Amino acid sequence: MHEMSLAMQLIEIVTARAQAADARAVSRVEVELGNLAGVMAEALEFCFAAAAKGSLAARAELVIIPITAQGHCRQCAARFPVAGLPADCPACGKWDVEIQGGQELRLAAIHIED
């Protein structure tokens, strides 16, 4: 389960930033997660809680902000949400689709207690 290694890296980053800010604790961590990132949100939440034990983020709430990939058809210029790959254009049926976003796994915000 690669979500555990991701959660551990996330806790390392969050802890380092919280320590640099002389925080007493981290109350909330916000993460942007694309639907094509290959990460299961529920698994990341579970692993985050386990990885956070004993750290400044031990009681932190993990908030996952979902990001949906967008498709742009190069044939008819339609724009549409993409649920998975490969993606065809729902307007014209062509497979000439440019995918924008959806692969994010980004730390968006850390809320600390000082």
N, C-alpha and C positions, 0 to 999 in steps of 0.2 A: 504494500500500500504506500504509494509515493506521497500521499497526503500527510503522513506522519513526518517525513523529512521536510516537506514544505512548511508544516506547522512549527517544527523545531527551528527552522531558519527564520520564520516570521517572529517567533518569540525572541530569538537572538537580536533581531533588528529592533523590535519594540523595547526590549530591556535596555539595550545600549542607548537608545534615544531617550528613554525615561530617566536613566541614570545621568545622562548628560544634562538633563533639565532639572536635576535634583528632585525628582518626583518621589512621593511616598508610595504611590501605587498607580497602576494603569486601570482605568475604569471601563474603557471601551476601545476597541480596535475595529476600524472600518477597512474592508478589503473589497476592491472591485474584482469581480470574477466573471470572465466571459464564458458564454455557453459552449464555446469550442475549445476551451483551455485544457480539456481532458482531466478536470479536477471535479470530483463529486463534492458538492457543497456540504452535504450531511456528514461525509467522512472527514472533511476539513474541520468542521465544527467540533466533532468528537475528538479528533487528534489535537486540535488547539487546546481544548480543556485539559487533556492529559499532559501535553507538553508544557503548559503554563504552570502546573503545580510547583510550588516552591519559588516561583519567580514574582517579580513585581506585577505581573499580569495574571496572577493566580485567580483573581475574582473578576477579571475583565470579561465584558460581553463582546463576543465576536459578531460583528454585523457584516453580512455579505451583501454587497450591492451588485445585483445581476446586470451584466452587460450582454445585450443580444447582438450577434453578428448581423451585418447588413449586406445585402447583395445589390450589385449594380450590373444590370444587363448591358453588355457592350453592343448588343444588336438593336434593342428597342428603347434603351435608356431607363427602363423601369427600375425602381428601387423597392426593396422588400426585405423583411426579416428572414434570416437564414437559421434554420433549426439544426441542420447537420450538413455534412459533406458526403458526396458531391452535391451541388445545388444547381437546379435548373430554374430558369425564369418562369414564374407562374403566369406571366402575361403572354409570352410568345413561345415558351417551351424550349428555347435554345439553352445550350449548356455553356455559353460564353459569358460566364458570370465572374465578376471581380468581387472578392470578399473583403469587406472592411470591418475591422474590429472583431470582437468575439473571442480573442485568444488571450485576453488580459488576465493577469493575476498581479494586482498592484495594491500596495499598501496605500490607502487613501488618507487615513487620519488616525491619530492616536490621541485619546483623551486621558489626561493624567490628573492625579490629585497631588497638589503640592502643599 
